[in-house]
Amino acid sequence: MPHPADDTPWPALPYPEWRESCATLQLWTQIVGKIRLAQTPWLNHSWHVTLYATPRGLTTSPIPHGEGTFQIDFDFNNHALLIETSDGQRARLPLRAQAVADFYAALMTVLEAMGIRLRIDEMPNEVASPIRFSDDRVHGSYQPDHVRRFGQILRSTDRVLKHFRTGFIGKASPVHFFWGSFDLAVTRFSGRRAPLHPGGIPHLTDRVTREAYSHEVSSAGFWPGGGVFDEPAFYSYCYPTPAAFRTASVRPSAAFFHEGLGEFILPYEAVRTAASPEETLLQFLDSTYEAAAETGSWDRAALECAPGQPGVPRGV
């Protein structure tokens, strides 16, 4: 039987309906992300800690451990956490309503049984009123249909962001999922150093923030909602932020500059209900990047190229 959200790549996902499940899922991804962080050499802009979209959810990709590797995957279709090692071991944990403390204990027990012994920083990052993972019995909601829809949106967004990424030959990040801020993002770089970031992100050391924003960026992505904007949305910002950026003309008409967030916002609902969601999202990505590049005086001629086509090498 098909899942309720299978009839569209852009399903409805009202944030108030799954607020508690979203908060729990964010903490679970933080546990898994911190496992990758604990085992992986530092890569510029914290790219070594991210997760990546898959056809079923999110993955760590291979994590180094001794002379081998292991990988942890969230399967949001079948609601399971999958652990696999390079020596052939496999384990499966159900994703269901359970306290963060229980999820954490179960995962660490399974890893130890597989010969993977490690310790992580148990304090969540970038969330209000953090609770140590092993003590957290406040968060434990899990709504399978909403989680499945979230995974479906990540897949669709990942596809569009990857297409958008092909139009840039300067330094650009992979399309990846940051478990701290709980968003799928892609970032373009001007190639110039940026002024020292002021820091101040809740429960994230300024040292990490300043390394992440060491160079000028234009960044965009998808975020499921919460805080000052209580609905899922696509966003775009730049650092540093020129004064003219906030008043730049961007597309589509539903997009606007959110003063509280300091970035452009396009509500997910405007994309989901558009005649062409992909084209609507690309308009937002292209126009907000152009606003950042123009107001920031980027060398666009040296950094941009035509969008890529399958099987067609870029002309030089």
C-alpha positions as CSV (number, residue, x, y, z in Angstrom):
1,M,0.0,0.0,0.0
2,P,1.5,3.4,-0.9
3,H,2.3,5.8,1.9
4,P,0.0,8.8,2.2
5,A,2.6,11.3,1.1
6,D,3.8,9.2,-1.9
7,D,1.6,11.0,-4.5
8,T,3.7,14.1,-4.5
9,P,7.4,15.0,-4.1
10,W,6.3,18.1,-2.2
11,P,3.9,17.0,0.5
12,A,2.2,19.2,3.1
13,L,4.2,19.5,6.4
14,P,2.5,21.9,8.8
15,Y,5.1,22.5,11.5
16,P,2.6,22.8,14.4
17,E,1.3,19.3,13.7
18,W,4.7,17.7,14.3
19,R,6.6,20.2,16.4
20,E,7.4,17.7,19.1
21,S,8.4,15.0,16.7
22,C,10.6,17.5,14.9
23,A,12.4,18.5,18.1
24,T,13.0,14.8,19.0
25,L,14.3,14.0,15.5
26,Q,16.7,16.9,15.6
27,L,18.2,15.6,18.8
28,W,18.5,12.1,17.4
29,T,20.3,13.5,14.3
30,Q,22.6,15.4,16.7
31,I,23.6,12.2,18.5
32,V,24.4,10.5,15.1
33,G,26.1,13.7,13.8
34,K,28.3,13.9,17.0
35,I,29.4,10.3,16.5
36,R,30.7,11.3,13.0
37,L,32.2,14.5,14.6
38,A,34.1,12.4,17.2
39,Q,35.7,10.2,14.6
40,T,36.4,12.5,11.7
41,P,39.4,14.9,11.1
42,W,38.3,18.5,10.9
43,L,37.3,19.8,7.5
44,N,36.9,23.4,6.6
45,H,33.6,25.0,7.6
46,S,32.6,21.9,9.6
47,W,31.8,20.0,6.5
48,H,33.1,16.8,8.2
49,V,30.1,16.7,10.6
50,T,27.2,16.9,8.2
51,L,24.7,14.3,7.1
52,Y,23.5,13.7,3.5
53,A,20.1,13.1,1.9
54,T,19.5,9.6,0.6
55,P,16.5,8.0,-1.2
56,R,15.2,6.9,2.3
57,G,16.4,9.7,4.7
58,L,19.8,10.7,5.9
59,T,23.2,9.1,6.1
60,T,26.5,9.9,7.8
61,S,28.5,8.4,4.8
62,P,31.4,6.2,5.8
63,I,32.9,7.2,9.2
64,P,36.6,6.2,9.9
65,H,37.2,3.8,12.8
66,G,40.6,2.2,13.2
67,E,41.5,0.6,9.8
68,G,37.9,0.3,8.8
69,T,34.7,2.4,8.5
70,F,31.1,2.3,9.6
71,Q,28.0,4.2,8.5
72,I,24.7,5.2,10.2
73,D,21.6,5.8,8.1
74,F,18.2,7.1,9.0
75,D,15.5,5.3,7.0
76,F,12.4,7.5,7.2
77,N,10.4,5.3,4.9
78,N,10.7,2.1,7.0
79,H,11.4,4.0,10.3
80,A,14.7,2.4,11.2
81,L,18.2,3.4,12.1
82,L,20.7,1.2,10.2
83,I,24.3,0.7,11.2
84,E,26.8,-1.1,8.9
85,T,30.5,-1.7,9.3
86,S,33.2,-2.4,6.7
87,D,33.8,-5.8,8.2
88,G,30.3,-6.9,7.4
89,Q,28.4,-6.3,10.6
90,R,24.9,-4.9,10.4
91,A,22.4,-3.7,13.0
92,R,18.9,-2.1,13.0
93,L,17.2,0.0,15.6
94,P,13.5,0.9,15.2
95,L,12.6,4.6,14.9
96,R,9.6,5.0,17.2
97,A,8.3,7.1,20.0
98,Q,11.0,6.9,22.7
99,A,12.9,9.2,24.9
100,V,16.1,10.7,23.6
101,A,17.9,9.0,26.6
102,D,16.6,5.6,25.4
103,F,17.6,6.2,21.8
104,Y,21.1,7.3,22.9
105,A,21.6,4.3,25.2
106,A,20.4,1.8,22.6
107,L,22.6,3.3,19.8
108,M,25.7,3.4,22.0
109,T,25.1,-0.2,23.2
110,V,24.8,-1.4,19.7
111,L,28.0,0.4,18.6
112,E,29.9,-1.1,21.5
113,A,28.7,-4.6,20.6
114,M,30.0,-4.0,17.1
115,G,33.4,-3.1,18.5
116,I,32.9,0.7,18.0
117,R,33.8,2.3,21.3
118,L,33.6,6.1,21.5
119,R,32.5,9.0,23.5
120,I,30.6,12.1,22.4
121,D,29.8,15.5,23.8
122,E,26.3,14.8,25.2
123,M,25.1,18.5,25.2
124,P,22.9,19.4,22.2
125,N,24.0,22.4,20.1
126,E,21.9,25.3,18.8
127,V,18.8,24.4,20.7
128,A,17.0,26.2,23.5
129,S,17.3,24.8,27.0
130,P,19.6,21.8,26.1
131,I,19.4,18.6,28.1
132,R,22.2,16.0,28.1
133,F,21.2,13.2,25.8
134,S,21.5,10.5,28.5
135,D,19.2,12.5,30.8
136,D,16.6,13.7,28.2
137,R,13.2,12.2,28.9
138,V,11.4,15.3,27.8
139,H,11.7,14.7,24.1
140,G,10.3,11.4,22.8
141,S,7.6,12.0,20.2
142,Y,7.7,10.3,16.8
143,Q,5.0,10.7,14.2
144,P,5.9,8.3,11.3
145,D,3.8,10.0,8.6
146,H,5.3,13.5,9.3
147,V,8.8,12.1,9.5
148,R,8.2,10.3,6.1
149,R,7.0,13.6,4.6
150,F,10.1,15.4,5.9
151,G,12.3,12.9,4.3
152,Q,10.4,13.3,1.0
153,I,10.9,17.1,1.1
154,L,14.6,16.6,1.8
155,R,14.9,14.4,-1.3
156,S,13.2,16.9,-3.5
157,T,15.1,19.8,-2.1
158,D,18.4,17.9,-2.4
159,R,17.7,17.4,-6.1
160,V,17.0,21.1,-6.8
161,L,20.0,22.3,-4.7
162,K,22.3,20.0,-6.5
163,H,21.1,21.4,-9.9
164,F,21.5,25.0,-8.6
165,R,25.1,24.1,-7.4
166,T,26.1,23.2,-11.0
167,G,25.9,26.9,-12.1
168,F,29.0,27.9,-10.0
169,I,32.6,27.1,-10.6
170,G,34.0,28.9,-7.6
171,K,34.3,27.1,-4.2
172,A,31.0,25.6,-3.2
173,S,30.0,23.2,-0.4
174,P,28.3,19.9,-1.0
175,V,24.6,19.8,-0.5
176,H,24.5,18.6,3.1
177,F,22.4,18.5,6.3
178,F,23.5,20.4,9.4
179,W,22.1,18.7,12.4
180,G,22.8,21.6,14.7
181,S,20.5,24.1,12.8
182,F,18.6,21.1,11.3
183,D,18.6,22.3,7.7
184,L,19.7,21.1,4.3
185,A,22.0,23.7,2.8
186,V,24.4,24.6,0.0
187,T,26.9,27.4,0.2
188,R,28.8,29.4,-2.4
189,F,32.0,31.4,-1.7
190,S,33.3,34.6,-3.2
191,G,36.9,33.5,-2.6
192,R,37.7,36.4,-0.3
193,R,38.2,36.4,3.5
194,A,35.4,37.6,5.6
195,P,35.5,39.8,8.7
196,L,35.6,37.9,12.0
197,H,32.2,36.6,12.8
198,P,30.7,38.0,16.1
199,G,29.7,34.5,17.2
200,G,26.9,34.3,19.7
201,I,25.0,31.3,18.3
202,P,23.3,29.5,21.2
203,H,25.3,26.5,22.5
204,L,27.9,26.7,19.8
205,T,31.4,27.8,20.5
206,D,32.5,31.0,18.8
207,R,35.6,29.2,17.6
208,V,33.5,26.9,15.5
209,T,31.3,29.7,14.1
210,R,34.2,31.9,13.2
211,E,35.9,29.0,11.3
212,A,32.6,28.3,9.5
213,Y,32.3,31.9,8.4
214,S,36.0,32.6,7.7
215,H,35.2,33.5,4.1
216,E,32.5,35.4,2.3
217,V,29.4,33.2,1.6
218,S,26.0,33.1,0.0
219,S,24.1,30.2,1.6
220,A,20.6,28.8,0.9
221,G,18.6,25.8,2.1
222,F,15.5,24.3,3.6
223,W,14.5,24.3,7.3
224,P,11.3,22.7,8.8
225,G,10.4,25.6,11.0
226,G,10.6,26.7,14.7
227,G,11.6,29.7,16.7
228,V,10.8,33.1,15.2
229,F,9.3,31.5,12.0
230,D,6.9,28.7,12.8
231,E,6.6,27.1,9.5
232,P,8.8,25.2,7.0
233,A,10.7,27.5,4.6
234,F,13.5,27.9,2.2
235,Y,16.1,30.6,3.2
236,S,19.0,32.5,1.8
237,Y,21.5,34.7,3.5
238,C,25.0,36.1,3.0
239,Y,27.9,36.8,5.3
240,P,29.0,39.6,5.6
241,T,25.6,41.1,4.8
242,P,25.8,44.3,2.8
243,A,23.2,47.0,3.8
244,A,21.6,46.8,0.3
245,F,21.1,43.1,0.5
246,R,17.9,43.2,2.6
247,T,16.2,45.6,0.1
248,A,17.2,43.7,-3.0
249,S,14.5,42.5,-5.5
250,V,14.1,38.7,-5.3
251,R,11.8,36.2,-6.8
252,P,9.1,34.8,-6.5
253,S,6.7,37.4,-5.1
254,A,6.1,35.3,-2.0
255,A,9.7,35.7,-0.9
256,F,10.6,38.4,1.6
257,F,13.4,39.6,3.9
258,H,12.9,38.5,7.5
259,E,14.4,41.1,9.8
260,G,14.4,38.8,12.8
261,L,16.4,36.1,11.0
262,G,18.4,38.5,8.8
263,E,17.8,36.5,5.7
264,F,15.4,36.0,2.8
265,I,12.6,33.5,3.4
266,L,10.3,31.7,0.9
267,P,7.6,29.8,2.8
268,Y,7.6,26.1,1.8
269,E,3.8,26.3,1.2
270,A,4.5,28.8,-1.7
271,V,6.7,26.2,-3.3
272,R,4.5,23.2,-2.6
273,T,1.4,24.8,-4.1
274,A,3.2,26.4,-7.1
275,A,2.5,25.2,-10.7
276,S,6.1,24.3,-10.9
277,P,7.7,23.9,-7.4
278,E,11.2,23.2,-8.8
279,E,11.1,26.3,-11.0
280,T,9.8,28.4,-8.2
281,L,12.5,27.3,-5.9
282,L,15.2,27.9,-8.5
283,Q,13.9,31.4,-9.0
284,F,14.4,32.0,-5.2
285,L,17.9,30.4,-5.2
286,D,19.1,32.3,-8.3
287,S,17.7,35.7,-7.4
288,T,18.9,35.7,-3.7
289,Y,22.4,34.6,-4.8
290,E,22.4,37.3,-7.4
291,A,21.4,39.8,-4.7
292,A,24.3,38.6,-2.5
293,A,26.8,38.7,-5.3
294,E,25.8,42.1,-6.7
295,T,25.5,43.9,-3.3
296,G,28.8,42.2,-2.2
297,S,30.7,43.0,-5.4
298,W,31.6,39.3,-6.2
299,D,33.5,38.6,-9.4
300,R,30.5,36.9,-11.0
301,A,32.2,36.5,-14.4
302,A,34.9,34.4,-12.8
303,L,32.7,32.4,-10.5
304,E,29.6,31.5,-12.5
305,C,28.8,29.2,-15.4
306,A,25.8,27.8,-17.2
307,P,23.8,25.1,-15.2
308,G,25.1,21.6,-15.9
309,Q,23.4,19.0,-18.1
310,P,23.7,15.3,-17.7
311,G,26.4,13.9,-19.9
312,V,27.5,17.2,-21.3
313,P,31.0,18.5,-20.2
314,R,31.1,22.2,-19.2
315,G,32.6,24.3,-22.0
316,V,35.8,26.1,-21.4
